[in-house]
């Protein structure tokens, strides 16, 4: 099996809504290369992150653990570089650690944003990362060879250039490459002008600018109804997609495409006017768990091993990614980490889960926790609400909150009990997100 293990290229975007790709049914946004992966692989319609904001979500992908285990509960602002920098994931076991122990060379190009950006961690031996988590798209603050630099040019191109250099250098090794774009995160300015201009006549029907949500914060005030912001968001996605095409082309040119597992995902979803919001889980006070915040695009391709052109409807969470990836590669899953997820490798291969399909997913964002079944979503805001209950069958757009409906009291009690029991099983007490504040 060791000689048959594929290379892995994991492409992770920043703030990409599940609607923001052509293969997910959006006829307005141009993403021919995301669509290209879907055409040669499998697209997941119901892939959820564990937290609808960047830093904790990325940590869950990497470690398979929820924030109340790995300790990152919020996007990291001041603790990435400088004297306050903190190594949040010290002591955690990442899938890259397991892969490196079994012969993989691991590299990252792009956004890290999990603290301590200067120091290579978790078996990454190639380390070209953003100093913080985001910022300007031109002359961006990066780290190369342990030095703080401002990278000339457009950062989406630079991240790709570094990735292509890595592929050339490691084409004869078994590698795992993370390509972590800052796109399409704000700012929605500074993107290639020809791509921005190409959306001049777009109707943006895929992004209805609904009346402002009563809980919306200042980002919505700046962006709601602003066509330039819509053009900038779409341009950020399309420019990133063009660079994704460069990576696929390089894999093909090097003869590596057939022996490479290619994964495309985002760290959290995003709304561009949907529900009267611009943003993700922290677009509102209190925080939200709308589908657009917790669902992300997730597309995988490994020719000859993953079915081409397939759409998977089953529910999967980001905390399932580590056990699934390691299982798919035939590598051991860390048993001592009390992992909340499980392998869905059969779904990757187009096979049945044999009656063991995932029927419930959970999310947390500090004192806000969610349980979601195929039919219902219950969001509990500690300590005293307000809470949400949505009937996803009859109200898939989450327009009618039934949390105060007396007829739903028994359902809320049942879902709330399941929610409490699940988190009690996995929370590390000293890292409990219920200690966090809005």
C-alpha positions as CSV (number, residue, x, y, z in Angstrom):
1,X,0.0,0.0,0.0
2,X,2.8,2.5,0.8
3,X,4.1,2.5,-2.7
4,X,0.5,3.2,-4.0
5,X,-0.2,6.1,-1.7
6,X,-1.0,9.3,-3.7
7,X,0.4,12.7,-3.3
8,X,-2.1,15.2,-1.7
9,X,-2.8,18.8,-2.8
10,X,-5.2,20.5,-0.5
11,X,-6.5,23.9,-1.7
12,X,-8.2,25.9,0.9
13,X,-9.9,29.2,0.2
14,X,-11.0,31.9,2.7
15,X,-14.7,33.0,3.0
16,X,-16.1,31.2,0.0
17,X,-19.8,30.6,0.2
18,X,-21.2,27.2,-1.0
19,X,-23.0,29.1,-3.7
20,X,-19.9,30.8,-5.1
21,X,-18.9,28.2,-7.7
22,X,-20.4,27.2,-11.0
23,X,-20.6,23.5,-10.2
24,X,-22.8,24.4,-7.2
25,X,-25.4,25.9,-9.5
26,X,-24.3,29.5,-9.8
27,X,-24.5,30.6,-13.5
28,X,-23.0,34.0,-12.9
29,X,-19.7,33.4,-11.2
30,X,-16.9,32.0,-13.4
31,X,-15.0,29.0,-11.8
32,X,-14.0,26.7,-14.7
33,X,-11.3,25.0,-12.6
34,X,-13.3,24.3,-9.5
35,X,-15.9,22.9,-12.0
36,X,-13.0,21.0,-13.7
37,X,-12.2,19.2,-10.4
38,X,-15.9,18.4,-9.9
39,X,-16.1,17.0,-13.5
40,X,-13.2,14.7,-12.8
41,X,-14.2,13.9,-9.2
42,X,-16.9,14.2,-6.6
43,X,-18.7,17.3,-5.3
44,X,-20.1,17.3,-1.8
45,X,-23.3,19.3,-1.4
46,X,-23.6,19.0,2.3
47,X,-20.1,19.6,3.7
48,X,-20.0,21.6,6.9
49,X,-17.2,23.4,8.8
50,X,-17.0,23.0,12.6
51,X,-16.9,26.7,13.2
52,X,-18.1,29.4,10.9
53,X,-14.9,31.6,11.1
54,X,-11.4,31.0,9.8
55,X,-8.8,30.2,12.5
56,X,-10.7,27.6,14.5
57,X,-12.1,26.1,11.3
58,X,-8.6,25.6,9.8
59,X,-7.4,24.1,13.1
60,X,-10.3,21.5,12.9
61,X,-9.4,20.5,9.4
62,X,-5.8,20.0,10.4
63,X,-6.3,18.2,13.7
64,X,-9.7,16.6,13.5
65,X,-10.6,18.3,16.8
66,X,-13.3,20.9,17.6
67,X,-12.4,24.3,19.1
68,X,-13.2,23.1,22.7
69,X,-10.4,20.6,22.2
70,X,-7.7,22.4,20.2
71,X,-8.3,25.7,22.0
72,X,-8.7,28.1,19.0
73,X,-12.2,29.6,19.3
74,X,-11.9,32.9,17.3
75,X,-10.0,34.3,14.4
76,X,-6.5,35.2,15.7
77,X,-5.7,38.9,15.5
78,X,-2.6,39.9,17.5
79,X,-0.9,36.5,18.2
80,X,0.5,35.5,14.8
81,X,3.8,37.5,14.8
82,X,5.7,39.7,17.2
83,X,6.2,39.3,21.0
84,X,2.6,38.1,21.6
85,X,2.8,35.3,19.0
86,X,1.4,32.1,20.5
87,X,1.7,28.5,19.2
88,X,-1.9,27.5,19.7
89,X,-1.6,24.0,18.3
90,X,1.4,22.8,20.3
91,X,0.8,19.3,21.5
92,X,-1.9,18.6,18.9
93,X,-1.5,15.8,16.3
94,X,-2.1,17.0,12.8
95,X,-2.7,14.7,9.8
96,X,0.5,16.2,8.4
97,X,2.4,14.8,11.4
98,X,1.1,11.3,10.6
99,X,1.8,11.7,6.9
100,X,5.4,12.9,7.5
101,X,6.0,9.9,9.8
102,X,5.1,7.7,6.9
103,X,7.3,9.2,4.2
104,X,5.4,12.3,3.0
105,X,7.2,15.7,2.6
106,X,4.8,18.5,3.7
107,X,4.7,22.0,2.4
108,X,2.4,25.0,2.8
109,X,2.0,28.1,0.6
110,X,-0.4,30.8,1.8
111,X,-2.5,31.4,4.8
112,X,-1.7,29.7,8.1
113,X,-3.5,32.0,10.7
114,X,-3.4,29.6,13.6
115,X,-0.8,31.5,15.7
116,X,3.0,31.7,15.6
117,X,3.4,32.3,11.9
118,X,7.2,32.5,12.0
119,X,7.7,29.0,13.2
120,X,7.2,26.0,10.9
121,X,4.9,23.5,12.7
122,X,3.3,20.1,12.4
123,X,5.9,18.6,10.1
124,X,5.7,21.3,7.4
125,X,9.3,21.5,6.0
126,X,8.4,24.1,3.4
127,X,6.9,27.2,5.1
128,X,5.8,30.2,3.0
129,X,2.9,31.8,4.9
130,X,1.0,35.0,5.5
131,X,2.2,36.9,8.5
132,X,-1.3,37.4,9.8
133,X,-4.4,36.1,8.2
134,X,-5.4,38.6,5.6
135,X,-4.9,42.1,4.4
136,X,-4.1,43.8,1.1
137,X,-3.9,41.7,-2.0
138,X,-0.9,43.6,-3.3
139,X,2.5,43.8,-1.6
140,X,1.1,41.4,1.1
141,X,2.9,40.7,4.4
142,X,4.4,37.2,4.1
143,X,7.1,35.0,5.6
144,X,9.8,33.4,3.5
145,X,12.8,31.6,5.0
146,X,11.9,32.8,8.4
147,X,12.0,36.5,7.4
148,X,9.1,39.0,7.3
149,X,8.7,40.4,3.8
150,X,6.2,42.3,1.7
151,X,5.6,40.1,-1.4
152,X,5.5,42.2,-4.6
153,X,2.5,41.7,-6.8
154,X,-0.9,40.1,-6.5
155,X,-0.8,37.6,-3.5
156,X,-3.1,35.0,-5.1
157,X,-0.5,34.8,-8.0
158,X,2.4,34.7,-5.5
159,X,0.9,31.9,-3.5
160,X,0.4,29.9,-6.7
161,X,3.9,30.6,-7.9
162,X,5.4,29.2,-4.7
163,X,3.2,26.2,-5.0
164,X,4.3,25.5,-8.5
165,X,8.0,25.9,-7.4
166,X,7.3,23.4,-4.7
167,X,5.8,20.9,-7.1
168,X,8.8,21.1,-9.4
169,X,11.2,20.6,-6.5
170,X,9.3,17.6,-5.0
171,X,7.9,15.9,-8.1
172,X,10.0,12.8,-7.4
173,X,8.9,12.5,-3.7
174,X,5.7,11.7,-2.0
175,X,4.3,15.0,-0.9
176,X,1.4,16.8,0.8
177,X,1.0,20.4,-0.4
178,X,-1.3,22.9,1.2
179,X,-2.2,25.9,-1.0
180,X,-4.1,28.3,1.3
181,X,-5.5,31.3,-0.5
182,X,-6.6,34.5,1.3
183,X,-9.2,34.9,-1.5
184,X,-12.0,35.7,-1.6
185,X,-11.7,37.3,1.9
186,X,-12.0,41.1,2.0
187,X,-10.8,43.6,0.9
188,X,-12.7,43.3,-2.3
189,X,-10.4,45.8,-3.9
190,X,-7.0,45.4,-5.6
191,X,-8.0,42.5,-7.8
192,X,-7.1,42.2,-11.5
193,X,-9.0,45.1,-13.1
194,X,-9.9,43.1,-16.2
195,X,-11.6,40.5,-14.1
196,X,-13.4,43.1,-12.0
197,X,-14.6,44.8,-15.2
198,X,-15.8,41.5,-16.6
199,X,-18.5,41.6,-14.0
200,X,-19.8,45.1,-15.0
201,X,-23.0,43.7,-16.5
202,X,-23.6,40.9,-14.0
203,X,-27.1,41.0,-12.5
204,X,-25.9,39.3,-9.3
205,X,-29.2,37.4,-9.0
206,X,-27.2,34.8,-7.1
207,X,-26.6,37.4,-4.4
208,X,-29.9,39.0,-3.5
209,X,-29.4,42.1,-1.5
210,X,-32.1,41.5,1.1
211,X,-33.2,44.0,3.7
212,X,-30.6,44.4,6.4
213,X,-30.7,41.7,9.1
214,X,-31.5,43.1,12.5
215,X,-28.4,41.5,14.0
216,X,-26.0,42.5,11.2
217,X,-22.8,44.3,12.1
218,X,-20.9,47.1,10.3
219,X,-19.6,45.1,7.3
220,X,-23.1,44.7,6.1
221,X,-23.6,48.5,6.4
222,X,-20.6,49.0,4.1
223,X,-21.4,46.3,1.6
224,X,-25.1,45.7,1.3
225,X,-26.3,46.8,-2.1
226,X,-22.8,47.8,-3.2
227,X,-22.2,46.5,-6.7
228,X,-18.5,47.3,-6.5
229,X,-18.1,45.0,-3.5
230,X,-20.0,42.2,-5.4
231,X,-17.7,42.7,-8.4
232,X,-14.7,42.5,-6.1
233,X,-15.9,39.3,-4.4
234,X,-16.6,37.6,-7.7
235,X,-13.3,38.8,-9.1
236,X,-11.4,37.5,-6.1
237,X,-13.0,34.0,-6.7
238,X,-12.4,34.0,-10.4
239,X,-8.8,35.2,-10.1
240,X,-8.2,32.4,-7.5
241,X,-9.9,29.9,-9.8
242,X,-7.5,30.8,-12.6
243,X,-4.6,30.1,-10.3
244,X,-6.2,26.8,-9.3
245,X,-6.1,26.0,-13.0
246,X,-2.3,26.6,-13.0
247,X,-1.9,24.1,-10.3
248,X,-3.9,21.4,-12.1
249,X,-2.0,22.1,-15.3
250,X,1.3,21.7,-13.5
251,X,0.3,18.4,-12.0
252,X,-0.7,17.2,-15.5
253,X,2.5,18.5,-17.0
254,X,4.6,16.7,-14.4
255,X,2.7,13.5,-15.0
256,X,1.4,13.6,-11.4
257,X,-2.3,14.1,-11.9
258,X,-3.2,10.4,-11.8
259,X,-1.3,9.9,-8.6
260,X,-2.5,13.0,-6.7
261,X,-5.5,13.4,-4.5
262,X,-6.7,16.9,-5.1
263,X,-9.0,18.5,-2.5
264,X,-10.7,21.8,-2.8
265,X,-12.5,23.4,0.1
266,X,-13.1,26.6,2.1
267,X,-12.6,27.5,5.7
268,X,-16.1,28.8,6.2
269,X,-19.1,29.9,4.2
270,X,-20.1,33.5,3.4
271,X,-23.1,35.6,2.6
272,X,-23.0,38.5,0.1
273,X,-26.5,40.0,0.9
274,X,-28.2,36.7,1.6
275,X,-30.4,37.0,4.7
276,X,-29.5,40.7,4.6
277,X,-25.9,39.9,5.7
278,X,-22.4,40.3,4.4
279,X,-20.2,37.9,6.2
280,X,-20.1,34.6,8.0
281,X,-20.7,33.4,11.6
282,X,-19.5,36.6,13.1
283,X,-21.5,38.8,10.6
284,X,-24.2,39.1,13.3
285,X,-24.3,39.8,17.0
286,X,-25.2,37.3,18.4
287,X,-23.3,34.9,16.1
288,X,-25.2,32.9,13.5
289,X,-25.2,29.4,12.2
290,X,-27.0,30.0,8.9
291,X,-26.4,27.4,6.2
292,X,-24.4,30.0,4.2
293,X,-22.1,30.4,7.2
294,X,-21.5,26.7,8.0
295,X,-21.6,25.1,4.5
296,X,-18.7,25.2,2.2
297,X,-17.7,23.9,-1.2
298,X,-15.9,20.6,-1.0
299,X,-14.7,18.9,-4.1
300,X,-12.2,16.0,-4.5
301,X,-10.5,14.3,-7.4
302,X,-8.2,11.3,-7.8
303,X,-8.6,9.9,-11.3
304,X,-9.2,6.2,-11.3
305,X,-10.0,6.1,-7.6
306,X,-12.7,8.7,-7.0
307,X,-15.7,8.6,-9.3
308,X,-15.8,11.4,-11.9
309,X,-18.8,13.7,-12.2
310,X,-20.4,12.4,-9.0
311,X,-22.5,14.5,-6.6
312,X,-22.6,13.3,-3.0
313,X,-25.6,14.4,-0.9
314,X,-24.6,12.9,2.4
315,X,-23.7,15.2,5.4
316,X,-20.0,15.5,6.3
317,X,-18.2,17.7,8.7
318,X,-14.7,19.2,8.7
319,X,-14.0,17.2,11.8
320,X,-14.4,14.1,9.6
321,X,-11.6,15.2,7.3
322,X,-8.6,14.0,9.3
323,X,-9.9,10.4,9.9
324,X,-11.2,10.3,6.3
325,X,-7.9,11.4,4.7
326,X,-5.8,9.1,6.8
327,X,-8.1,6.2,6.2
328,X,-8.1,6.9,2.4
329,X,-4.3,6.9,2.5
330,X,-4.1,3.7,4.5
331,X,-2.4,5.6,7.5
332,X,-3.2,5.2,11.2
333,X,-5.7,7.5,12.8
334,X,-4.5,8.9,16.1
335,X,-6.5,6.9,18.7
336,X,-5.6,9.0,21.7
337,X,-7.1,12.3,20.5
338,X,-10.8,11.6,21.3
339,X,-11.7,12.5,17.8
340,X,-15.3,13.5,17.3
341,X,-15.3,12.6,13.6
342,X,-15.1,9.4,11.6
343,X,-13.9,8.3,8.2
344,X,-16.3,8.7,5.3
345,X,-13.7,7.3,2.9
346,X,-16.4,5.1,1.3
347,X,-18.2,8.2,0.2
348,X,-15.0,9.5,-1.3
349,X,-14.7,6.2,-3.3
350,X,-18.4,6.4,-4.3
351,X,-19.3,3.5,-2.1
352,X,-22.0,3.0,0.5
353,X,-21.5,3.7,4.2
354,X,-23.3,0.4,4.9
355,X,-26.0,2.0,7.0
356,X,-23.5,4.1,8.9
357,X,-24.2,7.4,7.2
358,X,-23.7,10.6,9.3
359,X,-27.1,11.8,10.3
360,X,-26.2,14.6,12.6
361,X,-23.5,17.3,12.5
362,X,-22.5,19.7,15.2
363,X,-20.9,23.2,15.3
364,X,-19.6,25.5,17.9
365,X,-18.6,29.2,18.0
366,X,-17.8,30.2,21.5
367,X,-21.0,30.1,23.5
368,X,-23.1,29.3,20.4
369,X,-23.6,25.6,19.6
370,X,-25.6,23.9,16.9
371,X,-27.0,20.4,16.2
372,X,-28.2,19.8,12.6
373,X,-30.0,16.7,11.3
374,X,-31.1,16.3,7.7
375,X,-34.5,17.8,8.7
376,X,-33.9,20.1,11.6
377,X,-31.4,22.7,12.9
378,X,-31.3,23.8,16.5
379,X,-28.9,26.6,17.6
380,X,-28.5,27.1,21.3
381,X,-26.9,30.4,22.5
382,X,-25.6,30.1,26.0
383,X,-26.4,31.2,28.6
384,X,-29.9,32.5,27.8
385,X,-30.5,32.7,24.1
386,X,-32.0,33.7,21.8
387,X,-32.2,30.2,20.2
388,X,-33.1,29.1,16.7
389,X,-35.0,26.1,15.4
390,X,-35.5,25.7,11.7
391,X,-37.5,23.1,9.8
392,X,-35.0,22.5,6.9
393,X,-37.5,20.4,4.9
394,X,-40.2,23.0,4.7
395,X,-38.1,26.1,5.3
396,X,-34.7,25.4,3.7
397,X,-33.9,29.1,3.6
398,X,-34.3,29.4,7.4
399,X,-36.9,32.2,7.3
400,X,-39.1,31.0,10.2
401,X,-37.6,30.5,13.6
402,X,-39.7,28.0,15.5
403,X,-37.8,28.2,18.8
404,X,-40.6,29.9,20.6
405,X,-43.3,27.7,19.2
406,X,-44.9,25.7,22.1
407,X,-45.6,22.8,19.6
408,X,-41.9,22.4,19.2
409,X,-41.0,22.2,22.9
410,X,-40.5,18.4,22.9
411,X,-38.3,18.5,19.7
412,X,-36.2,21.3,21.2
413,X,-35.7,19.3,24.4
414,X,-34.7,16.2,22.5
415,X,-32.2,18.1,20.2
416,X,-30.9,20.1,23.1
417,X,-30.2,16.9,25.1
418,X,-28.3,15.4,22.2
419,X,-26.4,18.6,21.8
420,X,-25.4,18.7,25.5
421,X,-24.4,15.0,25.5
422,X,-22.2,15.3,22.4
423,X,-20.2,18.2,23.6
424,X,-19.9,16.7,27.1
425,X,-18.2,13.7,25.4
426,X,-15.6,15.8,23.6
427,X,-15.0,19.1,25.4
428,X,-11.7,19.5,27.2
429,X,-12.9,21.4,30.3
430,X,-10.2,24.0,30.4
431,X,-10.7,24.8,26.7
432,X,-14.5,24.9,26.8
433,X,-15.9,27.4,24.3
434,X,-18.7,28.3,26.8
435,X,-16.1,30.4,28.6
436,X,-15.8,32.6,25.5
437,X,-17.8,35.8,25.0
438,X,-19.3,37.4,21.9
